[in-house]
Amino acid sequence: MATSPEVVSAAPAAAPTAPTAPTATTAATALTAPKQPPEPEPRIVPRRHPGRLLAAAAALLVLAMVLHSVVRNQAFQWDVVGRYFTTTAVLDGLLLTLWLTAAVMVLGFLLGTLLAVARLSANPVLRTLGWGYVWIFRSTPILVQLLFWFNIGALYPTLGFGIPFGPELVSFRTVNLLGATATAVIGLTLHEAAYAAEVVRGGILSVEHGQVEAAQALGLSRSRVLRRIVVPQAMRSIVPTAGNMLIGTLKGTSIVSVLAVQDLLYSVQLVYNRTYQVIPLLMVATLWYIAVTTVLSVGQYHLERRYARGSGHGLPPTPWQRLRDRLRTLGGAR
């Protein structure tokens, strides 16, 4: 006898239960439960550098020993240094040194800018002449150049102006025209112009050429592109090197003492040739050079900060800001 197949019916799945509302007991428990305290932030401990501390201590010890030996050494004759530090002869030599430095830097950068433009010119003649000038004046020592210009009268006793390859209209005797001071200005200016040309050329080449092309595409004139785009960005590269050149020129003017130009060094030489107090008088010149160089360095620092505005690197901190940040860091570490 055939049996009927079993019919298995699947039970329907249980429907998801809806979340129940919190009861009064649960709410009261949540209110009376103690709150968990927040986790403390991890304490940052700076890494110790015992080697740096030992090196700094050793350097300070050596510096203290050097200063002690300089101050206590009677051979420096500090009383003589103080007596001659502000004498009329020394101050007159200092003023001549400052004037010579300023005149050489201004004239040197004016001529150097023209040479830089010539070297960047598309004209092959100007480019070659500019390169030749820089090559000659950078290849000969400054003392040789000064002695050459001082003895220029042996080669050209007279200088004249007139028609090229024709008669002269006006002429001057070189001996009466070029004295020691004028020779120093000419020699130092021509020497510094060769280095200034490379400084200006490097600054111009540091500006991205795409910015110049974009400005020209907007219809800006060449003078405005140079004044508004090229020069402000080129100064970021020119100012540090020009500052070093200025300080180098200030110290380099002491070489004109071989021409009997009464600069700072020659003035103290005249004094110690009479009094035989060589060391203290040389210390007078040294201290004045250090003082003027310090002032120029501060001016260069602030000028660099001025032209660093708008760059992606940000302004460098001042020495006072660095000291304040350092003290703040040490206080936080403690």
C-alpha positions in Angstrom: 0.0 0.0 0.0 1.5 3.4 -1.0 2.1 5.8 1.6 1.5 9.5 1.2 4.6 11.6 1.2 5.3 13.6 4.3 4.8 17.3 4.0 7.5 19.3 6.0 6.6 22.9 6.4 9.4 25.3 7.4 8.6 27.5 10.4 8.6 31.2 9.6 11.8 33.1 10.8 11.4 35.1 13.9 11.0 38.8 13.2 13.7 41.1 14.6 12.7 42.6 17.9 12.6 46.3 18.2 15.0 47.9 20.8 13.3 48.4 24.0 13.2 51.8 25.6 15.4 52.3 28.6 13.6 51.9 31.8 13.9 54.2 34.8 16.1 51.7 36.6 18.7 51.7 33.7 18.7 55.5 33.5 19.2 55.8 37.3 22.1 53.3 37.1 23.8 55.3 34.3 23.5 58.5 36.4 24.9 57.0 39.5 27.8 55.0 37.8 31.2 56.7 38.3 32.7 58.3 35.2 35.9 56.9 33.9 38.8 59.3 34.2 40.4 60.4 30.9 43.6 58.6 29.9 46.6 60.8 30.7 48.5 62.2 27.6 51.9 60.6 27.1 54.7 62.7 28.5 57.3 63.7 25.9 60.8 63.3 27.3 63.5 65.0 25.2 66.4 62.8 24.2 69.6 63.3 26.2 72.7 64.3 24.4 75.6 64.0 26.8 78.1 64.4 23.9 76.8 67.8 23.0 76.9 69.0 26.7 80.5 67.8 27.0 81.5 69.5 23.7 79.8 72.7 24.8 81.5 72.7 28.2 84.9 72.1 26.6 84.3 74.9 24.1 83.3 77.3 26.9 86.3 76.3 28.9 88.7 77.0 26.0 86.9 80.3 25.3 87.2 81.4 29.0 90.9 80.5 29.0 91.5 82.5 25.8 89.7 85.5 27.1 91.5 85.3 30.4 94.9 85.2 28.7 94.0 88.2 26.5 92.6 90.3 29.3 95.4 89.5 31.8 98.3 89.8 29.2 100.1 93.0 29.9 101.7 93.0 26.5 98.3 94.2 25.0 98.6 97.4 27.0 94.8 98.0 27.2 95.3 101.4 28.8 97.2 102.5 25.6 94.3 101.0 23.5 91.8 103.0 25.4 93.8 106.2 25.0 94.2 105.9 21.2 90.9 104.4 20.4 89.1 107.7 19.7 91.9 109.9 18.8 91.5 112.3 15.8 94.0 110.4 13.6 92.3 107.1 14.1 88.8 108.5 13.6 90.0 110.3 10.4 91.4 107.0 9.1 88.2 105.2 10.0 86.1 107.8 8.1 88.3 107.4 5.0 87.9 103.6 5.3 84.1 103.9 5.4 84.0 106.3 2.6 86.3 104.2 0.4 84.2 101.1 1.2 80.9 102.8 0.3 82.3 104.3 -2.9 83.9 101.1 -4.1 80.7 99.1 -3.4 78.4 101.5 -5.2 80.6 102.0 -8.2 81.5 98.3 -8.3 77.9 97.1 -8.4 76.9 99.7 -11.0 79.7 98.5 -13.3 79.1 94.9 -12.3 75.4 95.2 -13.2 76.3 96.4 -16.7 78.8 93.6 -17.0 76.2 91.0 -15.9 73.7 92.3 -18.5 76.4 92.1 -21.1 77.2 88.5 -20.1 73.5 87.6 -20.4 73.0 89.5 -23.6 72.2 87.7 -26.9 74.9 89.8 -28.6 78.0 87.5 -28.8 80.4 90.5 -28.9 79.1 92.0 -25.6 78.9 88.5 -24.0 82.5 87.8 -24.9 83.8 91.2 -23.8 82.0 90.8 -20.4 83.4 87.4 -19.9 86.9 88.7 -20.8 86.7 91.5 -18.3 85.6 89.1 -15.5 88.3 86.6 -16.5 91.2 89.2 -16.4 90.3 91.0 -13.2 89.5 87.8 -11.3 92.8 86.2 -12.4 95.2 88.9 -11.1 95.8 89.8 -7.4 94.3 93.0 -6.1 97.8 94.2 -4.9 99.2 93.8 -8.4 96.3 95.8 -9.9 96.7 98.6 -7.4 100.5 98.8 -8.1 99.8 98.7 -11.8 97.3 101.6 -11.6 99.6 103.5 -9.3 102.4 103.4 -11.9 100.1 104.0 -14.9 102.0 107.2 -15.6 104.9 105.1 -16.8 102.8 103.7 -19.6 100.5 106.7 -20.3 102.0 110.0 -19.2 99.0 111.8 -20.6 95.3 111.0 -21.1 93.4 112.8 -23.8 89.9 113.0 -25.3 89.3 113.7 -28.9 88.3 112.1 -32.2 89.0 108.3 -32.3 92.3 107.7 -34.1 92.5 111.5 -34.7 93.6 114.6 -33.0 93.2 115.1 -29.2 91.0 117.9 -28.0 91.7 117.8 -24.3 94.6 116.1 -22.5 95.7 115.7 -18.9 98.9 114.6 -17.2 98.4 111.3 -15.5 100.6 112.2 -12.5 98.5 115.3 -11.7 95.2 113.5 -12.4 95.6 110.2 -10.4 96.7 110.6 -6.8 96.9 107.8 -4.3 93.3 108.0 -3.2 91.9 108.1 -6.8 94.2 105.2 -7.7 92.8 103.2 -4.8 89.2 104.0 -5.8 89.8 103.0 -9.4 91.7 99.8 -8.6 89.3 98.5 -6.0 86.2 99.4 -8.1 87.5 97.6 -11.2 88.4 94.6 -9.1 85.1 94.5 -7.2 83.1 95.0 -10.4 84.3 91.6 -11.7 82.9 89.8 -8.7 79.8 91.9 -8.5 79.0 91.0 -12.1 79.0 87.3 -11.2 76.9 87.9 -8.1 74.2 89.8 -10.1 74.3 87.3 -13.0 73.8 84.4 -10.5 70.9 86.2 -8.9 69.2 86.9 -12.2 69.7 83.3 -13.3 68.1 82.0 -10.0 64.7 83.4 -11.0 62.6 80.8 -12.8 62.3 81.7 -16.5 58.7 80.6 -16.6 57.7 83.6 -14.4 59.2 86.0 -16.9 57.5 84.3 -19.8 54.1 84.4 -17.9 54.6 88.1 -17.2 55.4 88.9 -20.8 52.3 86.9 -21.9 50.2 89.2 -19.7 51.5 92.2 -21.6 53.9 93.6 -19.0 56.8 95.7 -20.3 60.4 94.5 -19.9 61.3 97.2 -17.4 58.3 96.4 -15.3 59.0 92.6 -15.4 62.6 93.4 -14.3 61.5 95.8 -11.5 58.5 93.8 -10.2 59.4 90.2 -10.7 63.1 89.6 -11.5 64.8 92.0 -9.1 62.8 91.2 -5.9 63.4 87.5 -6.3 67.0 87.9 -7.5 67.8 89.9 -4.4 67.2 86.8 -2.2 70.3 85.4 -3.8 72.2 88.6 -4.3 72.0 90.1 -0.7 73.9 87.3 1.2 76.8 87.3 -1.3 76.7 91.1 -1.6 76.9 91.4 2.2 80.0 89.2 2.3 81.5 91.3 -0.5 80.8 94.4 1.5 82.5 93.1 4.6 85.4 91.8 2.5 85.8 95.2 0.8 85.8 96.9 4.2 88.7 94.7 5.3 90.3 94.7 1.9 90.7 98.5 1.9 93.5 98.0 4.4 95.7 97.0 1.4 95.7 100.6 0.1 98.1 101.4 2.9 100.9 100.3 0.5 99.9 103.4 -1.6 100.2 105.7 1.5 96.4 106.2 1.6 95.6 107.3 5.2 93.0 104.7 5.9 92.5 103.1 9.3 95.4 100.8 9.2 97.8 103.4 7.7 96.8 105.9 10.4 97.6 103.5 13.3 100.9 102.6 11.5 101.8 106.3 11.5 101.2 106.4 15.2 103.1 103.3 16.2 106.0 104.2 13.9 106.4 107.2 16.2 105.6 105.6 19.6 106.8 102.0 18.9 103.6 100.7 20.6 102.8 98.2 17.8 100.6 95.7 19.5 98.1 98.2 21.2 97.8 100.2 18.0 97.1 97.1 16.0 94.4 96.2 18.6 92.8 99.6 18.1 92.5 98.9 14.3 91.2 95.4 15.0 88.5 96.5 17.4 87.3 99.2 15.0 87.1 96.6 12.2 85.2 94.2 14.4 82.8 96.9 15.4 82.0 98.1 11.9 81.8 94.5 10.6 79.2 93.7 13.4 77.0 96.6 12.4 77.2 95.6 8.7 76.3 92.0 9.6 73.2 93.1 11.5 72.1 95.2 8.6 72.7 92.3 6.2 70.6 90.1 8.5 67.6 92.4 8.5 67.9 93.0 4.8 67.8 89.3 4.1 64.7 89.0 6.3 63.1 91.8 4.2 63.6 90.1 0.9 62.7 86.7 2.4 59.1 87.8 2.8 56.7 86.0 0.5 59.0 83.0 0.0 57.9 79.5 0.8 60.7 79.1 3.4 59.3 81.7 5.8 61.3 84.4 7.7 64.3 83.2 9.7 63.9 83.8 13.4 65.8 86.6 15.0 68.5 85.9 17.6 66.2 87.1 20.4 63.4 84.8 19.1 65.9 81.9 19.0 66.9 82.6 22.6 63.3 82.9 23.8 62.3 79.6 22.1 65.3 77.9 23.6 64.5 79.1 27.1 60.9 78.1 26.6 62.0 74.6 25.5 64.3 74.2 28.5 61.5 75.3 30.8 59.0 72.9 29.3 61.5 70.0 29.6 62.0 70.7 33.3 
